Amino acid sequence: AQSVTQLGSHVSVSEGALVLLRCNYSSSVPPYLFWYVQYPNQGLQLLLKYTTGATLVKGINGFEAEFKKSETSFHLTKPSAHMSDAAEYFCAVTGRSYNTDKLIFGTGTRLQVFP
Amino acid sequence: ETGVTQTPRHLVMGMTNKKSLKCEQHLGHNAMYWYKQSAKKPLELMFVYSLEERVENNSVPSRFSPECPNSSHLFLHLHTLQPEDSALYLCASSQEPHGSRGPLYFGPGTRLTVT
């Protein structure tokens, strides 16, 4: 079974500052990991995903995340925040059996960006 | 993003009404999903259809009734809802069930208010 925890339901940063959104997972098998973003009045959109291979994954809009097996983490970062990054971000995990493993979402982190 | 569309975008209904939510995907995917998104709660998976066959029903009350007439369309029929059913209902699709080998593509959602 898989689970995911997002630390901090709200994160506020200044424009130009580093963005760090935390995600820790629990999985009995090697996981697939995802970050989704939800802008106001829209559905969720995939930012990036980790399946196998390189542990540093680059996504859209300058975001990246690093899979750290020893820390069971998949934190999302962006070097310099932009006002347009204000949104809610969801971490998600699933196992590798698409017949039985479910995609589990975290509770989300709302990112505010101040000028 | 117009890959997954949902109508209506907003719906207000009384507890004795019957209404339906519609979802259409233009991506050629084989799996479709209904999710419920409530404030401060993780995304709740309600139903999964794979190749028009319901493969998952996560203990959803019978006042929610899904229908998948073909691989491109998904409906959620609503009747005698309760105020706690007020939420954002998201439709999603993926090439394979649960998105374990590919992303979920979400629609913009229907904001449902039950009075």
Interface residues (C-beta under 8 A of the other chain):
Chain A: S9 Y32 F34 Y36 N41 Q42 G43 L44 Q45 L46 K49 T51 F90 T94 G95 R96 S97 Y98 N99 D101 K102 L103 I104 F105 G106 T107 G108
Chain B: E1 V4 Q6 K40 K41 P42 L43 L45 L90 C91 A92 E96 P97 H98 G99 S100 R101 P103 L104 Y105 F106 G107 P108 G109
